[in-house]
Amino acid sequence: MKKCIKLMFEVENSQKVLETFIAKQAEKFQVEGIGQQMKEGFLQVYACAQEDQIEEFIDSLYLGSKIVQLKNIEIETCSTERSSRGVFRIVE
C-alpha cells in the first residue's frame, strides 16, 4: 500500500544536504515527492512510496551519515496522495 508523509527537520548546510543526501536516499528507496529548503537550516519533504520503502527512507534519514545529522525530525502522515510522477524534485 502506498503511504505519503510530510517530514520537517533541521540540518546544517540544508540546501547541500537536500541536493545530495536526501535526494540520494529518495532514489535509493524509490521515493517520489518534493524537497524544499524553507529557510537556512530547515527542510520540508513530502514523500510517497510503498509503505516499506517509506519506512526504510525514514530510517535512513534518522541514521544520517558520517557528515549528515538531521535534528528535530517531525513526521506527519498525509491524508491525500500527491502525484510526483515517480520522481523526487527539489523546489527552490
C-alpha positions, 0 to 999 in steps of 0.5 A, a space after each residue: 500500500 502506498 503511504 505519503 508523509 510530510 517530514 520537517 527537520 533541521 540540518 546544517 548546510 540544508 540546501 547541500 544536504 537536500 541536493 545530495 543526501 536526501 535526494 540520494 536516499 529518495 532514489 535509493 528507496 524509490 521515493 517520489 515527492 518534493 524537497 524544499 529548503 524553507 529557510 537556512 537550516 530547515 527542510 520540508 519533504 513530502 514523500 510517497 512510496 510503498 509503505 516499506 520503502 517509506 519506512 526504510 527512507 525514514 530510517 535512513 534519514 534518522 541514521 544520517 551519515 558520517 557528515 549528515 545529522 538531521 535534528 528535530 525530525 517531525 513526521 506527519 502522515 498525509 491524508 491525500 496522495 500527491 502525484 510526483 510522477 515517480 520522481 523526487 524534485 527539489 523546489 527552490 
